[in-house]
Structures are given as C-alpha cells and as structure tokens.
Amino acid sequence: WFYFFADQGWIDPSKREPVGKLVYNGYILAHDGNKMSKSKGNTVNPDSLIKDGYGADSVRLFEMFIAPYEQNTNWNTNGVPGTYRFLQRFWTLVQEFLESVEDTEEQNEVVLRIAHRAIHDVSEDLDGLRFNTAVSSLMSAVNALYKEKVRGFVGTNSWRFALESITQLLAPFAPHMSEELWRDLGHETSVHVSNWPRHQVAYLVEETVTIALQVNGKVRSEISVPVDTT
C-alpha cells in the first residue's frame, strides 16, 4: 500500500480519489500560431500594454476572456480595449451610485434579478473552469444594470446588493480594482476574504419569454409575453 499526504492527513489510495477531474489547460500561442519561445523571438512583453494605459486588471481579464480554458489560441491585443472599457463602465457605475441618494428600504425586482442571475451563472462557470463565459456573464449583468439606471437608482438597497455582489464576482478576474471598489462601498476588510455571494432561486424564474415573429421564414420582430401565456 502507498499512502499520500494531504491537508487532512494520510489518505488511503483505496478510498475515493481526492481529485475529481484532470483538466489540461490550453496554450496562449504567439501571433503566428507557434509556441512562445525566447529562441524564436516571439514572446510577448506586457510593457507595451502598460505604456498604452492598460492596467494589470485589464490584461488579466482579457486573458480569461480570450478563449475557453482548455483551448489553444493565438495571442492578440485587439480585445484588451474592450475589457478595459468594461472595467471603466463598472467603476463609473459604482461611483455614480455612491454619489446618489442615501439607501432606502425599497426593493428593485429588476436589479435583484440581474444580480442573482449573475451570481448563479458566474458561480457555475467558475466551478466548470469556464472563465470566458463567466466574464461574459459579468459584462451582460453590467450592461443590464446600465439599462435599468435610466430610471435612476430606484431601490438603492437592491442596487447596493447588486454592485457589491458583482464586485465580489469580479474579484478573481480583476483583483486590484475590485479591492478598491469594495473599500469604496464601505467595507473595511478585503473583498478576497469576503463570503462568496449566494443566489436565490426565486429571482432566477423568468416572468416573460421573448418570441420571434417570422414571416415567410424571416424574423421580422420579437415580442415579450408572460411565461404562462397559452
């Protein structure tokens, strides 16, 4: 018998394997599709991105967003401005909220649905190592909050919950900015030791469904109807 040392002590190999799944990560290749190598002179130096005004969080977020974890992909910087703009949009949203009216007890069901959907989707994606789709879910949530912001920060307690939750969800991808926002939102401890947010199933149930209207096989419009419509 062989025994392996783990955090909890010695493990009998006849018992359940502590590692449930082996996942091979893909490679970030050079622009030409070859593996990066100093001998080939095709390695990437991040200094140029820093000189262009992009911080570590923007580059880190882009690396998570560029492709599925297990897939090889060529390096390119075309998407870095996009992740930079996303982080700027979320930063601005939080700052505008902090400059708004004081917290009220009023609930905003739309904002809560956006927040709980984001918590659910990002949590599941992280468990499945689907980092690119987790980032996509965060982007969708922020876009949805911007649309709701047109009405103002109605139900500020709901907005605070949403912005704090998204800050926590964003922390693994953009740790520096998330830490700053977490402090701005009034917390004295680090966002990286905060409890991971939990979704409520009730807020995941959709009240409406979007139906495409087709004429002669071509989509002409869309309508939203209650989910219980016959």
C-alpha positions in Angstrom: 0.0 0.0 0.0 1.1 3.5 -0.7 -0.2 6.5 1.2 -0.3 10.1 0.1 -0.1 13.1 2.3 -2.9 15.7 2.0 -4.0 18.7 4.0 -6.3 16.4 6.1 -3.7 13.8 6.9 -2.8 10.5 5.2 -5.1 9.2 2.5 -5.6 5.5 1.8 -5.5 5.1 -2.1 -8.2 2.6 -1.9 -10.6 5.3 -0.9 -12.1 7.9 -3.2 -9.7 9.9 -5.4 -9.4 13.5 -3.9 -9.1 15.0 -7.4 -12.3 14.6 -9.3 -11.2 15.6 -12.8 -8.0 16.3 -14.6 -8.2 19.3 -17.0 -5.4 20.3 -19.4 -5.1 24.0 -19.9 -4.7 25.4 -23.4 -1.7 27.4 -24.5 -1.6 31.1 -25.4 0.4 31.0 -28.6 2.3 33.7 -30.4 0.7 35.8 -33.1 2.0 33.4 -35.7 0.4 30.4 -34.0 3.7 28.9 -32.7 4.5 28.4 -29.1 6.2 31.4 -27.5 9.9 31.0 -27.2 12.8 33.3 -26.5 14.8 31.5 -29.1 12.2 32.3 -31.7 11.9 35.8 -30.5 8.1 35.7 -30.4 7.4 36.2 -26.7 5.1 38.9 -25.6 6.2 41.8 -23.3 3.3 43.4 -21.4 5.3 46.7 -21.2 3.7 48.0 -24.4 0.2 47.5 -23.0 1.2 49.3 -19.8 2.5 52.2 -21.8 -0.8 52.3 -23.7 -2.5 52.9 -20.4 -4.0 49.5 -19.7 -3.5 48.2 -16.2 -2.9 44.6 -15.0 -6.6 44.0 -14.4 -7.5 44.8 -18.0 -4.9 42.4 -19.3 -5.7 39.7 -16.8 -9.4 39.9 -17.6 -8.7 39.7 -21.3 -6.6 36.6 -20.8 -9.5 34.9 -19.0 -11.9 36.1 -21.8 -9.8 35.3 -24.9 -10.8 31.6 -25.2 -12.0 28.6 -23.2 -9.5 27.4 -20.6 -8.6 24.1 -22.4 -8.4 25.6 -25.9 -5.2 26.9 -27.6 -5.5 30.4 -29.0 -3.2 32.9 -30.6 -2.3 36.0 -28.6 -3.6 39.3 -29.8 -4.3 42.6 -28.1 -7.4 43.5 -30.0 -9.7 42.6 -27.1 -7.8 44.5 -24.4 -9.5 47.8 -25.1 -12.9 46.0 -24.7 -12.1 44.6 -21.2 -10.6 48.0 -20.2 -13.9 49.7 -21.2 -15.9 47.2 -19.3 -13.9 47.8 -16.1 -14.3 51.5 -16.6 -18.0 51.2 -17.1 -18.4 49.2 -13.9 -16.2 51.6 -12.0 -18.2 54.5 -13.2 -21.5 52.8 -12.2 -20.3 52.2 -8.7 -19.1 55.8 -8.3 -22.4 57.2 -9.6 -24.3 55.0 -7.2 -22.1 56.2 -4.3 -22.8 59.8 -5.3 -26.6 59.2 -5.4 -29.2 59.4 -2.7 -29.0 57.5 0.6 -30.0 53.9 1.0 -33.7 53.1 1.2 -35.7 50.0 2.0 -37.4 50.0 -1.3 -36.7 46.8 -3.4 -36.0 46.8 -7.1 -37.0 43.5 -8.5 -35.3 44.1 -11.9 -31.9 44.8 -10.2 -32.2 41.9 -7.9 -33.0 39.5 -10.8 -29.9 40.8 -12.6 -27.7 40.3 -9.6 -28.9 36.8 -8.7 -28.7 35.7 -12.3 -25.1 36.9 -12.4 -24.3 35.1 -9.1 -25.7 31.9 -10.4 -24.1 32.0 -13.8 -20.6 33.1 -12.7 -20.5 30.6 -9.8 -21.4 27.8 -12.1 -18.9 28.9 -14.7 -16.1 29.1 -12.2 -16.9 25.6 -10.9 -16.6 24.4 -14.5 -13.5 26.4 -15.3 -15.4 28.3 -17.9 -13.7 31.6 -17.2 -14.5 33.2 -20.6 -18.3 32.7 -20.2 -18.0 33.9 -16.6 -16.6 37.2 -17.8 -19.3 37.3 -20.5 -22.0 36.9 -17.8 -20.4 39.8 -15.8 -20.4 42.0 -18.9 -24.1 41.2 -19.5 -25.0 42.0 -15.9 -23.3 45.4 -16.1 -25.0 46.2 -19.4 -28.4 45.3 -17.9 -27.7 47.5 -14.9 -26.9 50.4 -17.1 -30.3 50.0 -18.9 -32.0 50.0 -15.5 -30.0 53.0 -14.4 -32.0 55.1 -16.9 -34.8 55.1 -14.2 -32.3 56.2 -11.6 -31.0 54.2 -8.6 -34.5 53.2 -7.6 -34.4 50.8 -4.7 -30.9 51.7 -3.5 -30.6 48.7 -1.2 -31.1 46.4 -4.2 -28.5 48.4 -6.1 -26.0 48.1 -3.3 -26.5 44.3 -3.1 -26.1 44.1 -6.9 -23.0 46.2 -7.1 -21.4 44.5 -4.1 -22.1 41.1 -5.5 -20.7 41.9 -8.9 -17.6 43.3 -7.2 -17.1 40.0 -5.4 -17.7 38.0 -8.6 -15.2 40.2 -10.4 -12.5 39.9 -7.8 -10.9 36.7 -9.1 -10.5 38.3 -12.5 -9.7 42.0 -11.6 -8.4 41.8 -8.0 -6.9 45.3 -7.8 -9.9 47.3 -9.0 -12.3 45.0 -7.0 -10.4 45.7 -3.8 -10.7 49.5 -4.4 -14.4 49.3 -5.1 -15.0 47.1 -2.1 -13.4 49.7 0.1 -15.4 52.5 -1.7 -18.6 50.5 -0.9 -17.8 50.9 2.8 -16.1 47.6 3.7 -13.0 47.6 6.0 -11.8 44.0 5.2 -10.6 42.7 1.9 -13.0 41.6 -0.8 -10.8 38.5 -1.2 -11.8 37.2 2.3 -15.5 38.1 2.0 -18.1 35.4 1.7 -18.9 34.4 -1.8 -22.4 35.7 -2.7 -25.3 33.2 -2.9 -28.2 33.4 -5.4 -31.8 32.9 -4.5 -33.7 30.6 -6.9 -36.9 32.7 -6.8 -35.1 35.5 -8.7 -34.0 33.2 -11.4 -37.5 32.4 -12.6 -38.3 34.5 -15.6 -41.6 36.2 -15.8 -41.6 36.8 -19.5 -40.4 35.0 -22.6 -39.2 36.5 -25.9 -40.8 35.1 -29.0 -39.5 35.7 -32.5 -42.1 36.7 -35.2 -41.4 35.3 -38.6 -42.9 36.0 -42.0 -42.0 33.6 -44.8 -39.2 32.2 -42.7 -37.6 35.6 -41.9 -37.6 37.1 -38.5 -39.4 40.4 -38.6 -39.8 41.3 -35.0 -39.8 40.0 -31.4 -42.4 40.2 -28.6 -42.2 39.6 -24.9 -45.1 37.8 -23.3 -45.8 36.3 -19.8 -44.4 32.8 -19.4 -47.9 31.4 -18.7 -49.3 32.7 -22.0 -51.1 29.9 -23.9 
